[in-house]
Amino acid sequence: MYNDKLLYNENGWFPALHPGEKEEFTEVGPFEQRQAAAVTTAASYDDWCIAQLAKHLGKDEDYRFFQDRSYNYRNVFNKETHFFHPKDKDGKFIEPFDYIFSGGIGARAYFDENNAWTYNWDVRHHIQDLIDLFGGNTPFIERLDQLFVEDMKMSKWQYYALHPDATGNVGQFVMGNEPSFHIPYLYNYAGQPWKTQKRIRMLMESWFRNDLMGVCGDEDGGGMSAFYVFSALGFYPVSPGVPVYTIGSPLFDKSEIQLANGKVFTMIAHGVSWENKYIQSAKLNGAEYNKTWFTHEDVMKGGTLELFMGDRPNKKWGVGEGANPPSGEFVD
């Protein structure tokens, strides 16, 4: 992004500026700014993608190099606060720091259009490692829960003057911007899939209605529509590059995906309704199924995923060994 890429190669993070510190690189525009923490987490995912390509090509040395770099997000994770936190060129966290307000318009000095609460979850390729950074499932879920209730701390007009792209708020969760779309599905990875089912249905019913509330943000490149279409079907590709779909809570009692190979993948949600949003049990091609995910190969082979719905959470479904979706290295 700018000349400090050499520091990134050596130390594993893009350096941020302290408030009032003068920008020395002309490559960084005055409006977009460095976005240092967000660029670090994004580069970590980019390196993971390159590692997968190198692995496919049999370039083992390149694979190991980029795979190691794919964990660079760890370098800007503050273990005391459990937030991604920008560092300066000397490796010191920028202080004082407010995880809602610091960074100027759109938090662009450190993040991109959204604040640290959104970028707290910007690791889609090593989700279990992110959970481990939090200290396990319990603190991870506690922070997820808090995301959806954390107050704006100021009036709406003041908040949106500072974060104009952070629309469709539920607490500090931002339905109207792409970095948030995968977040409600993360409960599946930490052993509480019923909360994914609850959140997904609430978000679709609140922010994708057939009225003036039907567009909750800036639809860039079809990402928001894709979120809704996938979620209405009942699943979502949380980790691009990992051939796995994570199960949510479908809107329809039956959906069919007509595949180019002539086969059909069918989603059936028995008893689904406004109230019946929680999965009680499931079957894949007639066999009992306790996983909160299925593979792209399952789709391409055709078949049927049946979900049996109810109006109360079944906290025993979708938990236990093998139930959580994989991320990072996926072995079928």
HELIX and SHEET records of a PDB file:
HELIX    1   1 LYS A    5  ASN A   11  1                                   7    
HELIX    2   2 ALA A   36  HIS A   56  1                                  21    
HELIX    3   3 ASP A   60  ARG A   69  1                                  10    
HELIX    4   4 ASN A   72  VAL A   76  5                                   5    
HELIX    5   5 ILE A  105  ALA A  107  5                                   3    
HELIX    6   6 ALA A  116  TYR A  119  1                                   4    
HELIX    7   7 ILE A  127  PHE A  134  1                                   8    
HELIX    8   8 ASN A  137  LEU A  147  1                                  11    
HELIX    9   9 LYS A  156  LEU A  162  1                                   7    
HELIX   10  10 GLU A  178  SER A  180  5                                   3    
HELIX   11  11 ILE A  183  ALA A  190  5                                   8    
HELIX   12  12 PRO A  193  TRP A  207  1                                  15    
HELIX   13  13 GLY A  223  LEU A  233  1                                  11    
HELIX   14  14 HIS A  296  MET A  300  1                                   5    
SHEET    1   A 2 PHE A  77  ASN A  78  0                                        
SHEET    2   A 2 PHE A  83  PHE A  84 -1                                        
SHEET    1   B 2 ASN A 169  VAL A 170  0                                        
SHEET    2   B 2 PHE A 173  VAL A 174 -1                                        
SHEET    1   C 3 PHE A 235  TYR A 236  0                                        
SHEET    2   C 3 VAL A 244  ILE A 247 -1                                        
SHEET    3   C 3 TRP A 293  THR A 295 -1                                        
SHEET    1   D 5 LYS A 254  GLN A 258  0                                        
SHEET    2   D 5 VAL A 264  HIS A 270 -1                                        
SHEET    3   D 5 GLY A 303  GLY A 310  1                                        
SHEET    4   D 5 TYR A 278  LEU A 284 -1                                        
SHEET    5   D 5 ALA A 287  GLU A 288 -1                                        
END                                                                             
